[in-house]
């Protein structure tokens, strides 16, 4: 009998991104996408003219949103807001349940696809976590998602990576989708460093926590013979990438 897997919202978001590869190099004086989409300027903006890079950041619905523009790629990234204080719980920084966080992120990115430059590739990535009691429990839990792997809970240093590519179902000729997933169990521990007047450092390790970790990179293959993705179908392509990510997170390592 197949293992019963947790609901999709058992996965918490450690990070999430959409990466776009423009057909032509993007300039740092590109349109003001941040203001156009969010209605206000970013909280921070860093421009590096020598390397042609611009980065903008701000808070969006209780999470940190960032936009990084480089000549060859554009990244929208969502991550937890980390506030370092004594009152903060010593837990793994997480942005919220996967479905809820994903919807908040896509609300911005899907609108951006209606104003972005022509693209040759598109990618959706996410780093997800399910906190567990300890490493052994994590191995037993993550084994439920890896249907072709036998995992000994007493082992250590486990890492499993696989790409199960599929043809796109959008109807775009010769478009293939890479479905890269990486599975592991991580140990998170907070490190506190205190600087004394004598310049000596007092180091304290606290809050050891274990979690099942899933890293996803779902992307259109770089050898797409069509060159540029159809501009009017970018949202459809991203929707397919996200659907494949949901499938892996919900069902595990499936062909």
N, C-alpha and C positions, 0 to 999 in steps of 0.2 A: 504494500500500500504506500502511495506517495506521501511524503511529509506534508503536513499542513503548514503553510508559510504565513507569517504575520501579514496584516494589511499593509498597503503601500505607505500609509502615514506613520508606520513604525520607524521608517528611515527618516533621520534628521539631517538637515543640510549643513555641511561644513563649508561648502563653497559651491558656486554655480557660475557658469559662463556661457556666452555665445560668442564665437569667433567668426569673423567674416574676412575673406581674402579678396581685396578689390582687384578688378581687372587692370586698373591703372594706379600708380603710386598715389597715396593720399597725402595731401599737404596739411600742415598743422593749422592753416587758416581755413580749414574746411568749415562748412556751415555749422551754425551753433546748435547742434543736435540736442545738447543737454537742455538748454532753455526752451527750445521748441517742444520737447517732449514732456518736460517736468514743470515748465512754467516759472522757473526761478533759476538763478545762476548757481553753479556748484559751490560747495563750501570751500573747497580748495582747488587750485588749478596750477599745474606745473608744466612749463613749456621749455623744451630743450631743442633750440633751433638747429644746433650742430648735427644732431642725429635725427631731426625731423620728428620728434615725439611730443605728444601732448597728453596729459593725464588730468582728468577731472574726477572729483569725488564729492559725495554728499550722502546724507541719510535719506532713505526712502522706505516708508512704512516700517520703521524700527530696525532696518538693516542698512548695511553700508553698500552703496552702489557706486561703481566706478566705470569710467569710460577711458580707454587708452587707445590713442590713434597713433599708428606708425605707418610708414610708407607702404609696407607690404601686408599689414593686417590691422584689424580693428577689433577690440575686445570690449564687451560689456560683461562686468563681473559683479556678482552679488555675494556678500559674505556677512558673517555676524558682526555686530558692533561689540567690540571688546573694550570694556572699561576696567582698567586696572585699579582696584581699590581694595582695602581690607574687607569691605562688606561683600565683595563679589564672591559667589560660590566657587569652589575649586573644582569646577567641572569642565569638560571639554566644551570649547566655544561652539555653539550651534545657532543657526539662524531660524530654525523652526521646522515643522513637519514638511516633508518633501512636496506633497501636492499643493499645500497652501503657499509655500514659499515660491514654488514654480509658477503658480498663477500670477502672483505679484510681479515676478520678474518678467514673464512673457507679456504682461500688459504693456510694459515699456518697449521691449525688444520687437514685438510684432508691429507696433506702430513705426518703429525706426526703419523696418524693412520697406516701408512705403516711401521712404525718402533717402535711402542709402544709395551709394554709387553702384554701378554694375559689379557683380561678384563672380569669381571663378569657383569658389568653394565656400561651404558653410559648415560650421561645427557646433554641436552642443555638448557641454561637459558638465559634470557634477561630481562632487565628492560627498558621499553619504555615510552616515554612521548610525549604528544601533548600540547604545551602551549596554554592557553586560557585566556580570559580577566579577569575572576573572578571565584569564586567558583560556583555560580549559573549557569554560562555559562558552566562550566566544568561538572556539574551534568546533564544538558540538553544534552551535547555532549556525555558523556559516556553512558547515557541511550540508545543511538542508538545501542550500541554494546551489551547491555544486554536485549535480546529479551524476557526473561521471568520475568523481574523485572520492577516494576513501581516505579520510583524514583522521589520524590518531590524535585525540585530545591531549595526550601527554607529550606530543612533539612540540617543536618550537621553530621560529623563523619561517613560518609558512607564508608563501606569496604565490598567487596563481594569476596569470595573465593570458588572455586569449582574444583574438579578433575573429568574429564570425560574420564575415561580410555577407550582404544580401543585395539583390537588385532592388532598385527603388520601385515602389508601387504607385508613384505619382503619374506614370505614363511618359515621363521625360526619357527619351531614347538613350540607352547605354549609360544611364546614371546608376552607379553602385554606391552602397552605403557601407562604410566600415563601422563595425559594432565592437569597439574595444572595451573590455571590462577588466578591472584589476581587483582582486579579492585578497584581504588580509585581516589580521586582528591586531589592533594597535594598543599600546599602553600610553596613557597620557598622564603627565605629572607636572604640577606647577613648580617652577623654580623661582625662588625669591632671593634676590641679591641685595644686601644692605651694605652701604658704604659708610665706614666708620671715619671719624676725624683723622685717624692715623693712616687713612687710605687702605686699610685692610678690608677685605670683603668677607662678610658673613653670608653663607649660602644655606638655604633651607629648602628641602624638598617636601612637598605636601600634596595631598589629594590624588593619590594614584587611582587611575580609572582605566578600565578596559572597554573596548568597543569593536564590533565588527565594522570593517571599512570596505566600502565599494566605491571605486573610482571609475567613472564612465567617460568615454570620449567617442561620441557618435558623430561621424563626419562624412561628407561627400568625398568620394575617392579623388585623388589628385590627377588621375589619368582620364578624367571625363573628356571624351572626344568632342563634345559640343562646345568646349571653351568656356563661354560665359553662361551662367545659369539664367533661365528665363526670368526677367525682372518681375513679371506679373505672377510668378509662381513661387517666389521666395518664401512667403508665409506658409505655403503648402509643403515646401521642402522642410522647413524648420519644424512644422507640425509632425512630419513623419519622423524626423530625428528624435524629437521629444517622445513620441509614441514608442519608439524602440527602446529608449532609455527607461521609460515606465515599465515596459515588458520585462526587461532584465531585472529591474529592482523588485518587481512583483513575483516573477517566476523563477529567477535565477539564471544560471548559464544554460540557455536553450539555443539550439541551432537557428 
